[in-house]
Amino acid sequence: MKSGVKRLLRRAGFDIVRSTNNRGGVDDFIPFEATMRAARAAGLSVGDYIDEVMNGTPGATQSTVDELRTLGVFDANPGTVLEIGPGSGRYLEKTMKECAPSRYEIYETAAPWANYLVDTYSVIAQPTAGCSLAPTPDASIDLVLAHKVFNTLTFLSTCRYFFEMARVTRPGGRIVFDVMTEGCLDPATVSAWTSQGGEGHDSYPAAMPRQTCVDLFATLDCTLEASFLAPMGFASTEVLVFGKGRDS
Ligand SMILES: C[S@@+](CC[C@H](N)C(=O)[O-])C[C@H]1O[C@@H](n2cnc3c(N)ncnc32)[C@H](O)[C@@H]1O
């Protein structure tokens, strides 16, 4: 969240939602009640409110989902989906429209948002402890997602999630996540992050080398199929699409 928005929310008396079990990354998420109220007042869905008003990137969520559709991520109609850190559910809502899965598991540390997603979309909120997907059996998920999460976690937490994501994905399934790679870190952007970046959060945004992801997932039988840049505020992250047990 932009620091200006945080300041405004604090001035208005809103607390930031504390996540639990977050080991060293950005340990908060936008406040549930205040965000819902503000979205309603603006006449927007909560997802559109976050895109347009809070992040200044109208249409960003839809453009990523559109790109994933173009890449064929939803072609096989994934019946089981798992999303790490869905937050407000802005990607979850659009993913559900693309593939209508019979089972959608979430791992989310911010309890008010997890409860809201369970009530609104009938997803299954799994106990979320650190970076484990232990409640999910091996090779049980068709599509594993994490959007705008791994730039808020530490390197180690993200890597631990990587192993888990590969474990729960079935052969033929896909893994989609974005990370802030070197492709998102030209000198001008680095300079902008240093002056405009996460007030009070030296750990945000966290970077992750692209080749590290490619090499690590290759050892887990996951091949990089595609990648593209997606907006993140004034900057971007890189979305990586891996296929498990595929040759491409
Ligand atoms: C920057 S927000 C992104 C939310 C959502 N994916 C989006 O793009 O709007 C990061 C999300 O990850 C959640 N989170 C933080 N640490 C987590 C962890 N260890 N496991 C799962 N979710 C976590 C936060 O509560 C928040 O919902």
The ligand as an SDF file (V2000), in Angstrom:
LIG
                    3D

 27 29  0  0  0  0  0  0  0  0999 V2000
    0.4490   -6.9970   -0.8670 C   0  0  0  0  0  0  0  0  0  0  0  0
   -0.8290   -8.0590   -0.3370 S   0  0  0  0  0  0  0  0  0  0  0  0
   -1.4620   -8.7200   -1.8820 C   0  0  0  0  0  0  0  0  0  0  0  0
   -2.8760   -9.1540   -1.7560 C   0  0  0  0  0  0  0  0  0  0  0  0
   -3.5280   -9.6590   -3.0510 C   0  0  0  0  0  0  0  0  0  0  0  0
   -2.8530  -10.8210   -3.5880 N   0  0  0  0  0  0  0  0  0  0  0  0
   -3.5580   -8.5530   -4.0490 C   0  0  0  0  0  0  0  0  0  0  0  0
   -2.7660   -8.5570   -4.9840 O   0  0  0  0  0  0  0  0  0  0  0  0
   -4.3820   -7.6560   -3.8770 O   0  0  0  0  0  0  0  0  0  0  0  0
    0.0040   -9.4640    0.3770 C   0  0  0  0  0  0  0  0  0  0  0  0
   -0.9780  -10.4650    0.9650 C   0  0  0  0  0  0  0  0  0  0  0  0
   -0.2840  -11.5870    1.5060 O   0  0  0  0  0  0  0  0  0  0  0  0
   -0.7590  -11.8490    2.8240 C   0  0  0  0  0  0  0  0  0  0  0  0
    0.3430  -12.5130    3.5530 N   0  0  0  0  0  0  0  0  0  0  0  0
    1.3700  -11.9550    4.2460 C   0  0  0  0  0  0  0  0  0  0  0  0
    2.1890  -12.9090    4.7190 N   0  0  0  0  0  0  0  0  0  0  0  0
    1.6760  -14.0990    4.3180 C   0  0  0  0  0  0  0  0  0  0  0  0
    2.0820  -15.4550    4.4840 C   0  0  0  0  0  0  0  0  0  0  0  0
    3.1800  -15.7750    5.1540 N   0  0  0  0  0  0  0  0  0  0  0  0
    1.3050  -16.4190    3.9360 N   0  0  0  0  0  0  0  0  0  0  0  0
    0.1840  -16.1000    3.2430 C   0  0  0  0  0  0  0  0  0  0  0  0
   -0.2500  -14.8390    3.0480 N   0  0  0  0  0  0  0  0  0  0  0  0
    0.4930  -13.8560    3.5790 C   0  0  0  0  0  0  0  0  0  0  0  0
   -1.1630  -10.4950    3.3610 C   0  0  0  0  0  0  0  0  0  0  0  0
   -2.0490  -10.5780    4.4460 O   0  0  0  0  0  0  0  0  0  0  0  0
   -1.8160   -9.9090    2.1040 C   0  0  0  0  0  0  0  0  0  0  0  0
   -3.1280  -10.3640    1.9450 O   0  0  0  0  0  0  0  0  0  0  0  0
  1  2  1  0
  2  3  1  0
  2 10  1  0
  3  4  1  0
  4  5  1  0
  5  6  1  0
  5  7  1  0
  7  8  2  0
  7  9  1  0
 10 11  1  0
 11 12  1  0
 11 26  1  0
 12 13  1  0
 13 14  1  0
 13 24  1  0
 14 15  1  0
 14 23  1  0
 15 16  2  0
 16 17  1  0
 17 18  1  0
 17 23  2  0
 18 19  1  0
 18 20  2  0
 20 21  1  0
 21 22  2  0
 22 23  1  0
 24 25  1  0
 24 26  1  0
 26 27  1  0
M  CHG  2   2   1   9  -1
M  END
$$$$
